[in-house]
Amino acid sequence: MSTTFNIEATMADGTVWKTTGDQRDIAWFETEPFGCPFYQMQGRPFTFMRYLAWRAGKREGLHHYSTFEAFSDACVSTRNLDQPDGEEAPEPDPGPPAPSAES
């Protein structure tokens, strides 16, 4: 799994910007009270992407939000640009059809 994430953030005021989160940002996420180890980040995908967008965007001077909470309130959405459209959250496998579905 990659340890860099190319992220697009869309803010409530309509601004859209792109940044790249890396191991520095992931390490900070792991230490937050709401964070988790990298291998468990799939359990918090939206918080993880928003946090990386905030940290990397702050480091790159792309926004003025001094806290993650303020950023999160103003952030409408984040998107992992490394995933093709439509593949961000794959649909779960429904499994085999029920026996009653065969009639």
VEXROTOR-158299 format. One line per field, with one value per residue (C-alpha): residue number from 1; residue in three letters; x, y, z. Coordinates in steps of 0.02 Angstrom, whole numbers, plus 32768, in hexadecimal, padded with zeros to 4 digits. Each point is the difference from the previous one (the first is absolute). Layout:
# VEXROTOR-158299
pos = NUM | ...
code = ALA | ...
px = X | ...
py = Y | ...
pz = Z | ...
END
This chain:
# VEXROTOR-158299
pos = 1 | 2 | 3 | 4 | 5 | 6 | 7 | 8 | 9 | 10 | 11 | 12 | 13 | 14 | 15 | 16 | 17 | 18 | 19 | 20 | 21 | 22 | 23 | 24 | 25 | 26 | 27 | 28 | 29 | 30 | 31 | 32 | 33 | 34 | 35 | 36 | 37 | 38 | 39 | 40 | 41 | 42 | 43 | 44 | 45 | 46 | 47 | 48 | 49 | 50 | 51 | 52 | 53 | 54 | 55 | 56 | 57 | 58 | 59 | 60 | 61 | 62 | 63 | 64 | 65 | 66 | 67 | 68 | 69 | 70 | 71 | 72 | 73 | 74 | 75 | 76 | 77 | 78 | 79 | 80 | 81 | 82 | 83 | 84 | 85 | 86 | 87 | 88 | 89 | 90 | 91 | 92 | 93 | 94 | 95 | 96 | 97 | 98 | 99 | 100 | 101 | 102 | 103
code = MET | SER | THR | THR | PHE | ASN | ILE | GLU | ALA | THR | MET | ALA | ASP | GLY | THR | VAL | TRP | LYS | THR | THR | GLY | ASP | GLN | ARG | ASP | ILE | ALA | TRP | PHE | GLU | THR | GLU | PRO | PHE | GLY | CYS | PRO | PHE | TYR | GLN | MET | GLN | GLY | ARG | PRO | PHE | THR | PHE | MET | ARG | TYR | LEU | ALA | TRP | ARG | ALA | GLY | LYS | ARG | GLU | GLY | LEU | HIS | HIS | TYR | SER | THR | PHE | GLU | ALA | PHE | SER | ASP | ALA | CYS | VAL | SER | THR | ARG | ASN | LEU | ASP | GLN | PRO | ASP | GLY | GLU | GLU | ALA | PRO | GLU | PRO | ASP | PRO | GLY | PRO | PRO | ALA | PRO | SER | ALA | GLU | SER
px = 8000 | 803E | 8032 | 7FDD | 7F51 | 7FD2 | 7F66 | 7F83 | 7FA4 | 7F5F | 7FD6 | 7F58 | 8032 | 8015 | 80BD | 804E | 80B7 | 8074 | 8087 | 8069 | 7FFC | 8095 | 804D | 8015 | 7F44 | 7FD7 | 8070 | 7FA4 | 7F57 | 8037 | 8024 | 7F5B | 7F7C | 7F8B | 808C | 8030 | 8094 | 801B | 7FCD | 7F55 | 7FDF | 7F7C | 7F92 | 8004 | 8012 | 7FAD | 8058 | 80A6 | 7FF2 | 7FC3 | 808E | 8083 | 7FB6 | 8006 | 80B3 | 804A | 7F9F | 803C | 80B4 | 7FF1 | 7FAB | 7F5F | 7F88 | 7FF5 | 7FAE | 806B | 7F9E | 7FBE | 7F55 | 7FF2 | 8039 | 7F87 | 7F6E | 8028 | 802E | 7F70 | 805E | 80A8 | 802A | 8092 | 8040 | 8063 | 7F5D | 7FA2 | 7F54 | 7F81 | 8080 | 8012 | 7F89 | 7FE7 | 7F57 | 8001 | 7FEB | 7F49 | 802D | 7FA0 | 7F46 | 7F84 | 7FAE | 7F58 | 804B | 8016 | 7F46
py = 8000 | 80AC | 8078 | 809A | 803A | 8080 | 8056 | 807E | 8068 | 805E | 8089 | 804E | 80A4 | 7FA6 | 7FF9 | 7F5E | 7FD7 | 7F6B | 7FC5 | 7F67 | 7FAE | 7F95 | 7FA1 | 80A0 | 801B | 7F48 | 7FFD | 8097 | 7FAD | 7F65 | 8069 | 805F | 7FC9 | 7FD6 | 7FB4 | 7F4C | 7F9C | 800D | 7F4C | 8027 | 80A3 | 7FAC | 8004 | 80BF | 802B | 80AB | 803D | 7FBD | 8059 | 80A3 | 7FFD | 7FE1 | 808D | 8075 | 7FD5 | 7FFE | 809B | 805C | 7FCD | 803A | 80A5 | 7FD7 | 8032 | 8068 | 7F82 | 7FEF | 7F6D | 7F61 | 8022 | 80A9 | 7FB3 | 7F6E | 8076 | 805F | 7F69 | 7FBD | 7F6B | 7FB2 | 7F88 | 7F8A | 802A | 7F5E | 7F9F | 8004 | 8050 | 7F87 | 7F92 | 8064 | 7F8E | 7F5A | 7FAD | 7F6A | 7F54 | 7FD0 | 7F48 | 7F71 | 8019 | 7FBD | 7F5A | 805A | 8072 | 7F6B | 7FDE
pz = 8000 | 7FD4 | 8089 | 7F97 | 7FD8 | 7F7B | 8045 | 7FBF | 8083 | 7FDD | 807D | 802D | 7FAD | 7F5A | 7FFC | 7FC6 | 8015 | 7FF3 | 8076 | 8026 | 80AB | 802F | 8091 | 8066 | 7FFC | 801C | 809B | 8048 | 7FDC | 8060 | 809B | 8003 | 8080 | 7F6E | 7F97 | 7FE7 | 7FBE | 7F44 | 7FE2 | 804E | 7FA3 | 7F92 | 809C | 7FFC | 7F47 | 8002 | 809D | 7FBE | 7F56 | 804F | 807F | 7F7A | 7F97 | 8096 | 8036 | 7F51 | 7FCB | 809C | 7FDE | 7F4C | 802F | 7FA2 | 808B | 80A0 | 8077 | 809C | 8047 | 7FB2 | 804D | 7FA8 | 7F5C | 8011 | 801E | 7F60 | 7F94 | 7F99 | 7FBA | 7FDD | 7F75 | 7FEB | 7F53 | 7FFA | 7FEF | 7F5B | 800B | 8044 | 8057 | 80A2 | 8060 | 7FA8 | 8012 | 8075 | 7FB2 | 8019 | 8007 | 7FB0 | 7FDD | 807E | 7FD0 | 7FF0 | 7F79 | 7F8A | 7FE9
END
